[in-house]
Amino acid sequence: MTTEAKVKEDSKLFIRLMLSEAFRNAVEKSPGGARFLINLAGEIETKLGELISEILETEKKQQDYYQQLINFAKAVDFKGDMLIRLKQSHNNKN
């Protein structure tokens, strides 16, 4: 299984778990069923809000990671340029 397929499968499982928890919470709040759908909608809204928050947090971490990679690449490029200049300077002196 590819990494992308694994991530998709894990995401589906995570959403199923969140919805089942929302369903369980709604049943606990209204065991008689009178307000079940209202409670279920509220629980789903809460769980989706949590999911969106987690997605945004993960996206921010990913952006921070990419920025660190870019900064590292710039530092490596800068040091590479310095080494080339030092080598040229050394060769010019000889």
C-alpha positions in Angstrom: 0.0 0.0 0.0 1.4 3.4 -0.9 1.9 6.1 1.6 -0.9 8.2 0.0 -3.3 5.2 0.1 -2.4 4.6 3.8 -3.0 8.3 4.6 -6.4 8.2 2.9 -7.4 5.0 4.7 -6.3 6.4 8.1 -8.2 9.5 7.4 -11.4 7.6 6.6 -11.0 5.5 9.8 -10.4 8.7 11.8 -13.6 10.3 10.4 -15.6 7.1 11.1 -14.4 7.1 14.7 -15.3 10.8 15.2 -18.8 10.2 13.7 -19.4 7.1 15.8 -18.3 9.1 18.9 -20.7 11.9 17.9 -23.5 9.3 17.4 -22.8 7.8 20.9 -22.8 11.2 22.5 -26.1 12.1 20.9 -27.7 8.8 22.1 -26.4 9.5 25.6 -27.9 13.0 25.6 -31.3 11.8 24.4 -31.8 8.1 25.0 -35.6 8.5 24.4 -34.9 9.8 20.9 -37.0 12.9 21.1 -34.1 15.3 20.5 -31.8 12.7 19.0 -31.4 14.3 15.5 -30.8 17.8 17.0 -28.2 16.4 19.4 -26.6 14.3 16.6 -26.3 17.4 14.4 -24.7 19.3 17.2 -22.3 16.5 18.0 -21.3 16.1 14.3 -20.8 19.9 14.1 -18.5 19.8 17.1 -16.5 16.8 15.8 -16.2 18.4 12.4 -15.0 21.6 14.1 -12.3 19.6 15.9 -11.3 17.9 12.6 -11.0 21.2 10.8 -8.9 22.6 13.7 -6.6 19.5 13.5 -6.3 19.8 9.7 -5.4 23.5 10.0 -2.8 22.7 12.7 -1.3 20.0 10.6 -1.2 22.3 7.6 0.6 24.9 9.6 3.1 22.4 10.8 3.7 21.3 7.3 4.2 24.9 6.1 6.7 25.5 8.9 8.5 22.3 8.0 8.7 23.4 4.3 10.0 26.8 5.4 12.7 25.2 7.4 13.7 23.1 4.4 13.8 26.3 2.3 16.0 28.1 4.9 18.3 25.1 5.1 18.6 24.9 1.3 19.4 28.6 1.1 22.1 28.2 3.8 23.6 25.2 1.9 23.6 27.2 -1.3 25.2 30.2 0.4 27.9 28.1 1.9 28.5 26.4 -1.4 28.9 29.8 -3.1 31.4 30.8 -0.4 33.4 27.6 -0.9 33.6 28.2 -4.6 34.8 31.8 -4.1 37.4 30.6 -1.6 38.6 28.0 -4.0 38.8 30.6 -6.9 40.6 33.0 -4.6 43.1 30.3 -3.6 43.6 29.3 -7.2 44.1 33.0 -8.3 46.8 33.4 -5.6 48.8 30.4 -6.9 
